[in-house]
Amino acid sequence: MQAPPVVLRGHENTVWSAAFSADGRRAVTASWDKTARVWNADGSGAPVVLRGHESSLLSAAFSVDGQRVVTASHDKTARVWNADGSGAPVVLRGHEAGVSFAAFSADGQRVVTASHDRTARVWNADGSGTPIVLWGHEASLLSAAFSADGQRVVTTSDKTARVWAISAGALRQALRAATSDCISPEMRRSYLGESDEDAHRGYESCERSYGRVPFYAEVDLP
């Protein structure tokens, strides 16, 4: 006979996602009640309530070492919390629409987010620096994940999944390749995080500097 499940009860609205810690001893849940909660997987004790998001949560996940939790919310932010609830979270702010998913890299140093603004972003988990913006999908992104070595990110969206090289070495290689073959507007958006207008301006300026007529003339610029 099947044993009954452990019921983790306490959220005040729909629980949208749940994930185990690597050791299986805890679970983290994300809810439309604007909180995440960290539970003992056996149901013992009271959960740690992670409160601070301004809208519903769509995902939550542990870092591999179990010390931190990352959450994604409709409030356009992801947040990195100490799993024991201590201290203030690191707020990863920059997306232009709700963040649908967030996950740590295996080493815990970075976070990848997927958003309804049609981009994924790769952040330093401590909030320092500027995120890498992965631009190219034609619809909202639903999820994103790092490869085990942290060199690539896979994203899901508009009937496609896309695999992006996001290591510093890959970025340098792309830039070196553009010394005479100019980076396309799409690559400038993906790798350099430029707006559509700036990407086209930069690309056209590069081509003209070599005396060439720009091949990509996708938009009329003022």
C-alpha positions, 0 to 999 in steps of 0.5 A: 500500500502506498504511503500517504504524502507529506503535506506542506501547508501554509501558503495562502494562494496557489503554489506555482513551483517546488524544488528539493535541495541537493541533499533532499532534506528540504524543499522550497516552494514559490507561491502566488501569495508573494512568498517563497517558503523553505520546508523540512521535506519530512514536514517537521518544524515551521517553514522559513518564509521569504517575504519581499516580492511585490507580486506573485512568484513563479519559481524558486530553486536552491543553490547546489550547496543549499545555502541560498535560494533564488526566486523569480516573480511577476514584479520583474525581479529575481531575488537571491536569499539566504535559505535560513531567512537571515539578512536582506536578499540580493535583488536582480533588477533590470527585466522589463516584464515578469521573471518566469524562471531563475536558476543558479549555476553549479558553482553558485556564482551566477544566476540565469533568469528567463522573462516575459520581456523575451530575454534571458539574463546571466547575473553575478549572484551577488548582484555585482556588475552588469548582466549578460542579456540574451536576446533573440527569442520572439516570445516570452521565455519560460525557463533557462538553465546552465550547462554543468560546466557553466559555459552555456545556457539553454532557454525555452520560448517561441516553439524553440529552445536556444543554446547560448555560449556565455563564457568570457572566452566565447564572448572574446572569440565572437568579438575577435571574429568581428574584426573584419566580419561585423557582428550582426544586429542580432548578435549585438543584442544577444552578446552586448545587450544593446537595444534594437536601434543601437545594435543596428547603428553599431553594425552599420557603422562597423560595415561602413568603416570597412567601406562596405554596404550594410547587409542587414537593413532590417529597420529604418533608423532616424 
